[in-house]
Amino acid sequence: MSVIDKIERGELKIEVGFMSERKIYVYD
């Protein structure tokens, strides 16, 4: 969710990345 969470939880980074890509597609 937040950048700090992403850095603190390396695993969450992958999930956030996928969510970000999905959001980009939705906005596109």
PDB file of N, CA, C, O and CB in Angstrom:
ATOM      1  N   MET A   1       0.846  -1.198   0.000  1.00  0.00           N
ATOM      2  CA  MET A   1       0.000   0.000   0.000  1.00  0.00           C
ATOM      3  C   MET A   1       0.884   1.252   0.000  1.00  0.00           C
ATOM      4  O   MET A   1       0.886   2.018  -0.964  1.00  0.00           O
ATOM      5  CB  MET A   1      -0.958   0.004   1.234  1.00  0.00           C
ATOM      6  N   SER A   2       1.637   1.452   1.096  1.00  0.00           N
ATOM      7  CA  SER A   2       2.516   2.640   1.129  1.00  0.00           C
ATOM      8  C   SER A   2       3.934   2.234   0.754  1.00  0.00           C
ATOM      9  O   SER A   2       4.273   1.050   0.770  1.00  0.00           O
ATOM     10  CB  SER A   2       2.499   3.316   2.541  1.00  0.00           C
ATOM     11  N   VAL A   3       4.745   3.200   0.423  1.00  0.00           N
ATOM     12  CA  VAL A   3       6.121   2.906   0.016  1.00  0.00           C
ATOM     13  C   VAL A   3       6.880   2.251   1.162  1.00  0.00           C
ATOM     14  O   VAL A   3       7.661   1.325   0.942  1.00  0.00           O
ATOM     15  CB  VAL A   3       6.845   4.191  -0.441  1.00  0.00           C
ATOM     16  N   ILE A   4       6.656   2.724   2.377  1.00  0.00           N
ATOM     17  CA  ILE A   4       7.359   2.148   3.535  1.00  0.00           C
ATOM     18  C   ILE A   4       6.994   0.677   3.668  1.00  0.00           C
ATOM     19  O   ILE A   4       7.868  -0.161   3.888  1.00  0.00           O
ATOM     20  CB  ILE A   4       7.007   2.916   4.845  1.00  0.00           C
ATOM     21  N   ASP A   5       5.711   0.359   3.535  1.00  0.00           N
ATOM     22  CA  ASP A   5       5.280  -1.041   3.625  1.00  0.00           C
ATOM     23  C   ASP A   5       5.949  -1.869   2.540  1.00  0.00           C
ATOM     24  O   ASP A   5       6.352  -3.010   2.770  1.00  0.00           O
ATOM     25  CB  ASP A   5       3.745  -1.150   3.507  1.00  0.00           C
ATOM     26  N   LYS A   6       6.063  -1.278   1.352  1.00  0.00           N
ATOM     27  CA  LYS A   6       6.677  -1.999   0.241  1.00  0.00           C
ATOM     28  C   LYS A   6       8.126  -2.332   0.557  1.00  0.00           C
ATOM     29  O   LYS A   6       8.581  -3.448   0.304  1.00  0.00           O
ATOM     30  CB  LYS A   6       6.591  -1.178  -1.051  1.00  0.00           C
ATOM     31  N   ILE A   7       8.850  -1.367   1.108  1.00  0.00           N
ATOM     32  CA  ILE A   7      10.269  -1.579   1.407  1.00  0.00           C
ATOM     33  C   ILE A   7      10.406  -2.543   2.588  1.00  0.00           C
ATOM     34  O   ILE A   7      11.251  -3.438   2.564  1.00  0.00           O
ATOM     35  CB  ILE A   7      10.977  -0.227   1.718  1.00  0.00           C
ATOM     36  N   GLU A   8       9.578  -2.360   3.622  1.00  0.00           N
ATOM     37  CA  GLU A   8       9.683  -3.225   4.809  1.00  0.00           C
ATOM     38  C   GLU A   8       9.308  -4.659   4.455  1.00  0.00           C
ATOM     39  O   GLU A   8       9.916  -5.603   4.960  1.00  0.00           O
ATOM     40  CB  GLU A   8       8.775  -2.704   5.951  1.00  0.00           C
ATOM     41  N   ARG A   9       8.316  -4.826   3.595  1.00  0.00           N
ATOM     42  CA  ARG A   9       7.880  -6.186   3.218  1.00  0.00           C
ATOM     43  C   ARG A   9       8.225  -6.409   1.745  1.00  0.00           C
ATOM     44  O   ARG A   9       7.507  -5.958   0.852  1.00  0.00           O
ATOM     45  CB  ARG A   9       6.327  -6.390   3.470  1.00  0.00           C
ATOM     46  N   GLY A  10       9.322  -7.102   1.508  1.00  0.00           N
ATOM     47  CA  GLY A  10       9.744  -7.352   0.123  1.00  0.00           C
ATOM     48  C   GLY A  10       8.691  -8.143  -0.646  1.00  0.00           C
ATOM     49  O   GLY A  10       8.480  -7.918  -1.838  1.00  0.00           O
ATOM     50  N   GLU A  11       8.034  -9.070   0.048  1.00  0.00           N
ATOM     51  CA  GLU A  11       7.020  -9.876  -0.631  1.00  0.00           C
ATOM     52  C   GLU A  11       5.858  -9.009  -1.083  1.00  0.00           C
ATOM     53  O   GLU A  11       5.308  -9.219  -2.164  1.00  0.00           O
ATOM     54  CB  GLU A  11       6.517 -10.996   0.286  1.00  0.00           C
ATOM     55  N   LEU A  12       5.484  -8.041  -0.266  1.00  0.00           N
ATOM     56  CA  LEU A  12       4.357  -7.177  -0.616  1.00  0.00           C
ATOM     57  C   LEU A  12       4.669  -6.391  -1.888  1.00  0.00           C
ATOM     58  O   LEU A  12       3.765  -6.026  -2.639  1.00  0.00           O
ATOM     59  CB  LEU A  12       4.027  -6.212   0.546  1.00  0.00           C
ATOM     60  N   LYS A  13       5.955  -6.135  -2.122  1.00  0.00           N
ATOM     61  CA  LYS A  13       6.359  -5.374  -3.303  1.00  0.00           C
ATOM     62  C   LYS A  13       5.800  -6.015  -4.570  1.00  0.00           C
ATOM     63  O   LYS A  13       5.308  -5.327  -5.464  1.00  0.00           O
ATOM     64  CB  LYS A  13       7.894  -5.279  -3.385  1.00  0.00           C
ATOM     65  N   ILE A  14       5.883  -7.338  -4.631  1.00  0.00           N
ATOM     66  CA  ILE A  14       5.394  -8.030  -5.835  1.00  0.00           C
ATOM     67  C   ILE A  14       3.890  -7.789  -5.982  1.00  0.00           C
ATOM     68  O   ILE A  14       3.413  -7.457  -7.067  1.00  0.00           O
ATOM     69  CB  ILE A  14       5.700  -9.568  -5.763  1.00  0.00           C
ATOM     70  N   GLU A  15       3.151  -7.956  -4.890  1.00  0.00           N
ATOM     71  CA  GLU A  15       1.696  -7.765  -4.961  1.00  0.00           C
ATOM     72  C   GLU A  15       1.376  -6.338  -5.359  1.00  0.00           C
ATOM     73  O   GLU A  15       0.505  -6.101  -6.197  1.00  0.00           O
ATOM     74  CB  GLU A  15       1.028  -8.105  -3.612  1.00  0.00           C
ATOM     75  N   VAL A  16       2.072  -5.393  -4.765  1.00  0.00           N
ATOM     76  CA  VAL A  16       1.817  -3.983  -5.073  1.00  0.00           C
ATOM     77  C   VAL A  16       2.118  -3.723  -6.542  1.00  0.00           C
ATOM     78  O   VAL A  16       1.396  -2.985  -7.211  1.00  0.00           O
ATOM     79  CB  VAL A  16       2.670  -3.049  -4.167  1.00  0.00           C
ATOM     80  N   GLY A  17       3.186  -4.333  -7.037  1.00  0.00           N
ATOM     81  CA  GLY A  17       3.544  -4.139  -8.445  1.00  0.00           C
ATOM     82  C   GLY A  17       2.422  -4.604  -9.360  1.00  0.00           C
ATOM     83  O   GLY A  17       2.064  -3.921 -10.320  1.00  0.00           O
ATOM     84  N   PHE A  18       1.871  -5.771  -9.052  1.00  0.00           N
ATOM     85  CA  PHE A  18       0.778  -6.277  -9.878  1.00  0.00           C
ATOM     86  C   PHE A  18      -0.425  -5.349  -9.790  1.00  0.00           C
ATOM     87  O   PHE A  18      -1.066  -5.054 -10.799  1.00  0.00           O
ATOM     88  CB  PHE A  18       0.387  -7.702  -9.448  1.00  0.00           C
ATOM     89  N   MET A  19      -0.726  -4.893  -8.583  1.00  0.00           N
ATOM     90  CA  MET A  19      -1.869  -3.993  -8.395  1.00  0.00           C
ATOM     91  C   MET A  19      -1.639  -2.699  -9.171  1.00  0.00           C
ATOM     92  O   MET A  19      -2.561  -2.177  -9.797  1.00  0.00           O
ATOM     93  CB  MET A  19      -2.094  -3.691  -6.886  1.00  0.00           C
ATOM     94  N   SER A  20      -0.426  -2.187  -9.132  1.00  0.00           N
ATOM     95  CA  SER A  20      -0.113  -0.946  -9.840  1.00  0.00           C
ATOM     96  C   SER A  20      -0.338  -1.144 -11.336  1.00  0.00           C
ATOM     97  O   SER A  20      -0.925  -0.288 -11.998  1.00  0.00           O
ATOM     98  CB  SER A  20       1.351  -0.499  -9.558  1.00  0.00           C
ATOM     99  N   GLU A  21       0.129  -2.268 -11.864  1.00  0.00           N
ATOM    100  CA  GLU A  21      -0.044  -2.527 -13.293  1.00  0.00           C
ATOM    101  C   GLU A  21      -1.531  -2.600 -13.623  1.00  0.00           C
ATOM    102  O   GLU A  21      -1.969  -2.072 -14.645  1.00  0.00           O
ATOM    103  CB  GLU A  21       0.671  -3.839 -13.709  1.00  0.00           C
ATOM    104  N   ARG A  22      -2.291  -3.240 -12.776  1.00  0.00           N
ATOM    105  CA  ARG A  22      -3.737  -3.357 -13.022  1.00  0.00           C
ATOM    106  C   ARG A  22      -4.361  -1.966 -13.011  1.00  0.00           C
ATOM    107  O   ARG A  22      -5.202  -1.649 -13.852  1.00  0.00           O
ATOM    108  CB  ARG A  22      -4.419  -4.276 -11.954  1.00  0.00           C
ATOM    109  N   LYS A  23      -3.945  -1.137 -12.052  1.00  0.00           N
ATOM    110  CA  LYS A  23      -4.514   0.216 -11.965  1.00  0.00           C
ATOM    111  C   LYS A  23      -4.211   0.996 -13.240  1.00  0.00           C
ATOM    112  O   LYS A  23      -5.056   1.739 -13.739  1.00  0.00           O
ATOM    113  CB  LYS A  23      -3.955   0.970 -10.728  1.00  0.00           C
ATOM    114  N   ILE A  24      -2.990   0.820 -13.765  1.00  0.00           N
ATOM    115  CA  ILE A  24      -2.611   1.538 -14.987  1.00  0.00           C
ATOM    116  C   ILE A  24      -3.533   1.101 -16.129  1.00  0.00           C
ATOM    117  O   ILE A  24      -4.003   1.926 -16.914  1.00  0.00           O
ATOM    118  CB  ILE A  24      -1.108   1.271 -15.353  1.00  0.00           C
ATOM    119  N   TYR A  25      -3.782  -0.207 -16.207  1.00  0.00           N
ATOM    120  CA  TYR A  25      -4.651  -0.693 -17.279  1.00  0.00           C
ATOM    121  C   TYR A  25      -6.055  -0.115 -17.130  1.00  0.00           C
ATOM    122  O   TYR A  25      -6.688   0.272 -18.113  1.00  0.00           O
ATOM    123  CB  TYR A  25      -4.706  -2.235 -17.277  1.00  0.00           C
ATOM    124  N   VAL A  26      -6.533  -0.061 -15.879  1.00  0.00           N
ATOM    125  CA  VAL A  26      -7.884   0.463 -15.642  1.00  0.00           C
ATOM    126  C   VAL A  26      -7.946   1.934 -16.058  1.00  0.00           C
ATOM    127  O   VAL A  26      -8.912   2.372 -16.683  1.00  0.00           O
ATOM    128  CB  VAL A  26      -8.288   0.301 -14.145  1.00  0.00           C
ATOM    129  N   TYR A  27      -6.902   2.689 -15.701  1.00  0.00           N
ATOM    130  CA  TYR A  27      -6.901   4.106 -16.061  1.00  0.00           C
ATOM    131  C   TYR A  27      -6.757   4.289 -17.565  1.00  0.00           C
ATOM    132  O   TYR A  27      -7.300   5.234 -18.137  1.00  0.00           O
ATOM    133  CB  TYR A  27      -5.773   4.842 -15.333  1.00  0.00           C
ATOM    134  N   ASP A  28      -6.018   3.374 -18.208  1.00  0.00           N
ATOM    135  CA  ASP A  28      -5.825   3.457 -19.644  1.00  0.00           C
ATOM    136  C   ASP A  28      -7.124   3.042 -20.326  1.00  0.00           C
ATOM    137  O   ASP A  28      -7.201   3.034 -21.555  1.00  0.00           O
ATOM    138  CB  ASP A  28      -4.632   2.565 -20.107  1.00  0.00           C
TER     139      ASP A  28
END
